[in-house]
Amino acid sequence: MVNTAVNLCGVELENPVIPASGAFGYGREFAEIYDINCLGAFAIKGTTAYPRFGNPTPRIADAPGGMLNSVGLQNPGVEDVVNVELPALAKVYSKKVLANVCGFSIGEYVSVAERLDAEDIVGWIELNVSCPNVHGGGMSFGACCEGAAAVTREVKRVTKKPVIVKLTPNVTDIVPIARACADAGADGLSLINTVLAMRIDPAARRPVLANVTGGLSGGAVFPIALRMVYQVYEAVDIPIVGMGGVSTARDVIEMMLAGATAVGVGAANLTNPFAAKEIIEALPAEMEKYGITNLVDIIGGAHNG
């Protein structure tokens, strides 16, 4: 009998599998096709202070080994999330969620985080300082130590729940930014967000995406994500949610060996809506295959070899 349980910033999870923000909406559509209570947790769609339509279309494009998206944080705004989405979710989901918080100023991050922190169903605040698809927010805060630390510090002042900062891979070195967030009081880190990329339509002779660039996700980014999780684990002493191209139970084990406590599943949910469920179901057999009895025992295990 294997044990898949992990502890993420003081909250017990039955398993480490967490559908990533943006790829699982607010959970209700998935709840119509399977019992989402099998999940360790999940991250709700990125939430801003006010409703956002997002970027103009086209905002999705194919890519080798993955996909590009430039959705641009489309969401109904924090008041609608609190008054409509979370109460509806609570009818079908009995666990905690990560509330993904986005902003265009430090004040906006603070106000949205404080509002969501008060909700019972919210177990963690996930600070998205890494979205590559909006201008004047998101990645502009997460691309330098000072910006990431400032957002982290101010949000920690108004929240009681664990704050997990989601980092961008679109930097020269992710490690100093991870350290800056930890020093500013972050309880955990999520990495990585999507990799800035683009496609060009040869017939039209212009970029495929209306926003020109978008975020690359899917299997192509898994080795990049794994490398960054490995590096960050050696630099900080707080839990990591590893994500980026995860689509199998083996990927989960690799992420945990690199240093992740929990593992996000993103684009795989868009190509197979049962992806997270199937990974969870396959995990015990994959653990037995590699002689793993307790998942927590392998966290960071690749650093000991």
HUPE-V171498 format. One line per field, one symbol per residue. ss: DSSP state (~ for helix, > for strand, _ for the rest). A space follows every 10 residues. Layout:
ss = ???
This chain:
ss = __>__>>>__ >>>___>>>_ _______~~~ ~____~~~__ >>>___>___ _>_______> >>>__>>>>_ ____>__~~~ ~~~~~~~~~~ ______>>>> >____~~~~~ ~~~~~~~___ _>>>>>>>__ ________~~ ~~__~~~~~~ ~~~~~~____ _>>>>>____ ___~~~~~~~ ~~~____>>> >___>>>__> >____>>___ ___>>>>_~~ ~~~~~~~~~~ ~~~_____>> >>>_____~~ ~~~~~~~~__ _>>>>__~~~ ~___~~~~~~ ~~~~~~~~~_ ___>~~~~__ ~~~__
